[in-house]
């Protein structure tokens, strides 16, 4: 049985990936400091509490568990926070990734799946965006991911590492079995915020920007179900065997949904016509981001299977209601 070492495996996408790896027959080991993850989301293997900036802790964990693959999710991922505290993002995301790569090299671990982002592209010059699109981020979060990609690329060239950088578009939804879901503190993502407005008395949702250059003036995003994302990590980890080098892949659907269309979907699915107001655009947010993910389909055999926007909202709403029921 192959072993995958999942940094940030107690977080949102990381925990869903742990379930997907376990379902595919991998032995899962989670490495997380629980600063932004959840202990109760670690269900498919042991938890090693540690920080990616702690090289001795990584060395001990690698020596004990001897992983065949590292899947790296341990990053800060709030655009607004990155604008306010860029040093926090460069230290955790960049220095932490470098520390992890050094520990992997010392331990002789040759496969790496990196949780990257469409934020590395910045403002699109063409859409849909494929992997050859210029990368010029417009916020420190995106820059931190691009710096990590460069480090990984160079590590591949120098040491023969096999690495996949999975550039997500907008991760959304919740585990279709209802076991895990999206929890952030604070919550800044559109779908859980709109659902919160729908299930809360006097709920209100704020759209960030209403006069952008899009079909209805609100941001366009390519929402992808977290279960589809999780499955892509398993496929990438398996595909990397015997394929040294740096391999970037977009993960998206190729279909954009405006924030207004999203709120209309949440209203319809929930049955609650909550109030919506329009606020100013959020600094560091492009107006539109839509993926071209044909490379992942061609090489990994992956395509989005459960990422229609109504299905995403239904799963996210079911998760939110199940969490509320558990607190009663």
C-alpha positions as CSV (number, residue, x, y, z in Angstrom):
1,X,0.0,0.0,0.0
2,X,1.4,3.4,-1.0
3,X,1.5,6.2,1.6
4,X,0.5,9.8,0.9
5,X,1.6,12.5,3.4
6,X,-1.0,15.3,3.3
7,X,0.1,18.6,4.7
8,X,-2.9,20.7,5.6
9,X,-5.0,17.6,5.6
10,X,-7.3,18.9,8.3
11,X,-8.4,21.8,6.1
12,X,-11.2,22.2,3.5
13,X,-9.8,20.7,0.3
14,X,-7.1,18.7,2.1
15,X,-9.6,16.7,4.1
16,X,-11.6,15.9,1.0
17,X,-8.4,14.8,-0.7
18,X,-7.6,12.5,2.2
19,X,-11.0,10.8,1.8
20,X,-10.4,10.4,-1.9
21,X,-6.9,8.9,-1.4
22,X,-8.2,6.5,1.2
23,X,-11.0,5.4,-1.0
24,X,-8.5,4.7,-3.8
25,X,-6.5,2.5,-1.5
26,X,-3.7,4.8,-0.3
27,X,-2.5,4.9,3.3
28,X,-3.1,8.5,4.4
29,X,-1.0,10.4,7.0
30,X,-2.1,14.0,7.8
31,X,0.4,16.7,8.8
32,X,-1.3,19.8,10.2
33,X,-0.7,22.4,12.9
34,X,-4.5,22.9,13.2
35,X,-4.2,26.7,13.1
36,X,-6.8,26.7,10.3
37,X,-7.9,23.1,10.1
38,X,-10.2,20.9,12.2
39,X,-9.2,17.9,14.2
40,X,-12.5,16.2,13.5
41,X,-11.9,16.4,9.8
42,X,-9.0,14.0,10.1
43,X,-10.8,10.7,9.6
44,X,-8.8,8.6,7.1
45,X,-5.5,8.2,8.8
46,X,-3.3,9.4,11.7
47,X,-2.7,13.0,12.5
48,X,0.8,14.3,13.0
49,X,0.6,17.7,14.6
50,X,3.3,19.9,13.2
51,X,4.2,23.0,11.2
52,X,5.6,23.1,7.7
53,X,8.2,25.6,8.9
54,X,9.5,23.1,11.5
55,X,12.2,21.2,9.6
56,X,13.0,18.8,12.5
57,X,9.4,17.8,12.9
58,X,9.1,17.1,9.1
59,X,12.3,15.0,9.2
60,X,10.9,12.9,12.1
61,X,7.5,12.5,10.4
62,X,9.1,11.4,7.1
63,X,11.4,9.0,8.9
64,X,8.5,7.4,10.7
65,X,5.9,7.2,7.9
66,X,8.1,6.9,4.8
67,X,5.7,8.4,2.3
68,X,5.7,7.7,-1.4
69,X,4.0,11.0,-2.2
70,X,3.5,14.4,-0.6
71,X,0.3,16.3,-1.3
72,X,0.7,19.8,-0.1
73,X,-2.3,21.9,1.0
74,X,-0.9,23.8,4.0
75,X,-1.2,27.4,2.8
76,X,-3.0,30.5,3.8
77,X,-5.5,31.4,1.1
78,X,-7.4,34.7,1.8
79,X,-6.8,37.3,-0.9
80,X,-7.8,40.2,1.4
81,X,-5.7,39.0,4.3
82,X,-2.7,38.6,1.9
83,X,-3.1,42.3,0.9
84,X,-3.1,43.3,4.6
85,X,-0.4,40.9,5.8
86,X,1.8,39.9,2.8
87,X,4.7,38.9,5.1
88,X,2.4,36.3,6.7
89,X,1.8,34.8,3.3
90,X,5.4,34.8,2.0
91,X,6.6,33.2,5.3
92,X,4.0,30.4,5.5
93,X,3.3,29.7,1.9
94,X,6.8,30.2,0.4
95,X,9.2,29.6,3.2
96,X,7.0,26.7,4.4
97,X,7.0,25.1,1.0
98,X,10.8,25.5,0.6
99,X,11.3,23.8,4.0
100,X,9.0,21.0,3.0
101,X,10.9,20.5,-0.3
102,X,14.2,20.4,1.5
103,X,12.9,17.8,3.9
104,X,11.5,15.7,1.0
105,X,14.9,15.9,-0.8
106,X,16.7,14.8,2.3
107,X,14.3,11.9,2.8
108,X,14.4,10.8,-0.8
109,X,10.7,11.4,-1.5
110,X,10.3,11.8,-5.3
111,X,6.6,12.7,-5.9
112,X,4.8,15.9,-5.0
113,X,1.3,17.3,-5.7
114,X,1.0,21.0,-5.0
115,X,-2.2,22.8,-4.3
116,X,-1.8,25.9,-6.6
117,X,-4.3,28.4,-7.8
118,X,-5.7,30.3,-10.8
119,X,-4.6,33.4,-8.8
120,X,-1.2,32.9,-10.4
121,X,-2.6,34.1,-13.7
122,X,-3.8,37.5,-12.5
123,X,-6.1,39.5,-14.9
124,X,-6.8,37.2,-17.9
125,X,-5.6,38.4,-21.3
126,X,-7.7,35.6,-22.9
127,X,-10.3,33.2,-21.8
128,X,-10.8,30.4,-21.1
129,X,-7.4,30.3,-19.4
130,X,-5.1,27.4,-20.3
131,X,-1.8,26.4,-18.7
132,X,0.3,28.5,-21.2
133,X,-1.5,31.7,-20.2
134,X,0.9,34.4,-18.8
135,X,1.2,34.3,-15.0
136,X,1.2,37.8,-13.4
137,X,-0.7,37.8,-10.1
138,X,-2.4,40.9,-8.7
139,X,-2.3,40.0,-5.0
140,X,0.3,38.6,-2.6
141,X,-1.6,35.3,-2.2
142,X,-1.3,34.7,-6.0
143,X,2.4,35.8,-5.9
144,X,3.1,33.4,-3.0
145,X,1.6,30.5,-5.1
146,X,3.6,31.5,-8.2
147,X,6.9,31.7,-6.2
148,X,6.2,28.2,-4.8
149,X,5.6,26.9,-8.4
150,X,9.0,28.4,-9.4
151,X,10.7,26.7,-6.5
152,X,9.1,23.4,-7.3
153,X,10.0,23.7,-11.0
154,X,13.6,24.3,-10.1
155,X,13.6,21.4,-7.6
156,X,12.4,19.2,-10.4
157,X,15.2,20.3,-12.7
158,X,17.9,20.0,-10.1
159,X,16.9,16.7,-8.3
160,X,14.6,14.8,-10.6
161,X,11.5,15.5,-8.5
162,X,8.1,14.6,-10.2
163,X,5.6,17.3,-9.4
164,X,2.1,18.4,-10.4
165,X,0.9,21.9,-9.7
166,X,-2.9,21.8,-9.7
167,X,-4.2,25.3,-10.4
168,X,-7.7,25.3,-8.9
169,X,-10.3,27.7,-10.0
170,X,-13.1,28.2,-7.4
171,X,-13.3,25.3,-5.0
172,X,-16.8,24.9,-3.7
173,X,-19.4,22.6,-2.3
174,X,-19.1,19.8,0.3
175,X,-18.6,16.0,0.4
176,X,-21.6,14.4,-1.2
177,X,-21.7,11.8,1.6
178,X,-22.1,14.6,4.1
179,X,-19.0,13.6,6.2
180,X,-17.0,16.8,5.8
181,X,-17.6,20.2,4.4
182,X,-16.4,23.8,4.1
183,X,-15.5,25.6,7.4
184,X,-13.4,28.7,7.5
185,X,-12.9,31.3,10.3
186,X,-13.6,33.9,9.1
187,X,-15.6,32.8,6.1
188,X,-15.0,34.9,3.0
189,X,-16.2,32.5,0.2
190,X,-19.3,33.4,-1.8
191,X,-21.3,30.2,-1.6
192,X,-21.2,29.6,2.2
193,X,-21.8,33.3,2.8
194,X,-24.9,33.2,0.5
195,X,-26.1,30.0,2.1
196,X,-25.6,31.6,5.6
197,X,-27.8,34.6,4.4
198,X,-30.5,32.1,3.2
199,X,-30.7,30.1,6.5
200,X,-30.4,33.1,8.9
201,X,-33.3,35.3,9.9
202,X,-32.8,38.8,8.3
203,X,-29.9,37.4,6.3
204,X,-28.1,39.6,3.8
205,X,-25.5,38.9,1.2
206,X,-23.1,41.5,-0.2
207,X,-21.9,41.2,-3.8
208,X,-18.4,42.7,-4.2
209,X,-18.8,44.8,-7.3
210,X,-21.8,45.4,-9.5
211,X,-20.6,47.3,-12.6
212,X,-17.8,45.1,-13.8
213,X,-17.2,44.2,-17.4
214,X,-19.2,41.0,-17.3
215,X,-22.7,39.9,-18.6
216,X,-24.5,41.2,-15.5
217,X,-21.8,43.4,-13.9
218,X,-20.8,40.9,-11.2
219,X,-17.7,38.7,-11.0
220,X,-17.6,35.5,-13.1
221,X,-16.0,32.5,-11.5
222,X,-15.5,28.9,-12.5
223,X,-16.9,26.9,-9.5
224,X,-15.6,23.4,-9.1
225,X,-16.9,20.8,-6.7
226,X,-14.5,19.9,-4.0
227,X,-15.0,16.2,-4.6
228,X,-13.9,16.7,-8.2
229,X,-10.8,18.5,-6.9
230,X,-10.0,15.7,-4.5
231,X,-10.2,13.1,-7.2
232,X,-7.8,15.1,-9.3
233,X,-5.1,14.9,-6.6
234,X,-5.4,11.1,-6.5
235,X,-5.1,10.9,-10.3
236,X,-2.2,13.3,-10.4
237,X,-0.3,11.4,-7.6
238,X,-0.7,8.1,-9.5
239,X,0.2,9.6,-12.9
240,X,3.5,11.2,-11.6
241,X,5.1,7.8,-11.0
242,X,8.0,7.6,-13.4
243,X,7.4,11.1,-14.7
244,X,10.0,13.5,-13.3
245,X,9.6,17.1,-14.1
246,X,7.1,20.0,-13.4
247,X,3.6,19.4,-14.7
248,X,1.0,22.2,-14.2
249,X,-2.7,21.4,-14.6
250,X,-5.8,23.7,-14.5
251,X,-8.8,22.3,-12.6
252,X,-12.1,23.9,-13.6
253,X,-15.2,23.3,-15.6
254,X,-14.8,25.8,-18.5
255,X,-18.1,27.4,-17.5
256,X,-18.4,30.7,-15.7
257,X,-21.1,31.6,-13.2
258,X,-21.7,35.2,-12.1
259,X,-22.2,36.1,-8.5
260,X,-25.7,37.2,-9.3
261,X,-26.5,33.9,-10.9
262,X,-25.0,32.2,-7.9
263,X,-27.2,34.1,-5.5
264,X,-30.3,33.3,-7.6
265,X,-29.3,29.6,-7.4
266,X,-29.0,29.7,-3.6
267,X,-32.4,31.4,-3.3
268,X,-34.0,28.8,-5.5
269,X,-32.4,25.8,-3.9
270,X,-32.9,27.0,-0.4
271,X,-36.4,28.4,-0.9
272,X,-35.4,31.6,1.0
273,X,-35.4,34.9,-0.9
274,X,-32.7,36.7,1.2
275,X,-31.7,40.3,0.7
276,X,-28.7,41.1,-1.6
277,X,-26.9,44.3,-1.7
278,X,-24.0,45.5,-3.9
279,X,-20.8,46.7,-2.4
280,X,-17.5,47.9,-3.9
281,X,-15.2,45.5,-5.7
282,X,-12.7,43.6,-3.6
283,X,-9.1,44.7,-4.2
284,X,-7.1,42.0,-6.0
285,X,-10.0,40.3,-7.6
286,X,-10.2,39.9,-11.4
287,X,-13.6,40.4,-13.0
288,X,-13.7,37.0,-14.7
289,X,-11.8,33.7,-14.3
290,X,-12.8,30.7,-16.4
291,X,-10.6,27.6,-16.9
292,X,-9.5,25.5,-19.9
293,X,-8.9,22.1,-18.3
294,X,-8.3,20.0,-21.4
295,X,-4.8,19.1,-20.3
296,X,-6.0,17.4,-17.2
297,X,-8.6,15.4,-19.2
298,X,-6.0,14.4,-21.8
299,X,-3.2,13.3,-19.4
300,X,-4.8,12.5,-16.1
301,X,-8.1,11.2,-17.4
302,X,-9.9,13.8,-15.2
303,X,-12.8,16.0,-15.9
304,X,-15.4,17.7,-13.6
305,X,-18.2,15.3,-13.0
306,X,-20.3,16.9,-10.2
307,X,-19.6,20.6,-10.6
308,X,-22.9,21.9,-11.9
309,X,-23.7,25.0,-9.9
310,X,-27.0,23.7,-8.6
311,X,-25.5,20.5,-7.4
312,X,-22.6,22.4,-5.7
313,X,-25.2,24.6,-3.9
314,X,-27.3,21.6,-2.8
315,X,-24.3,19.8,-1.3
316,X,-23.1,22.9,0.5
317,X,-26.6,23.7,1.8
318,X,-27.0,20.1,3.1
319,X,-23.7,20.4,4.9
320,X,-24.6,23.7,6.5
321,X,-28.0,22.3,7.7
322,X,-26.4,19.1,9.1
323,X,-23.9,21.2,11.1
324,X,-26.8,23.3,12.5
325,X,-28.6,20.2,13.5
326,X,-25.6,18.8,15.4
327,X,-25.5,21.9,17.6
328,X,-29.2,21.6,18.7
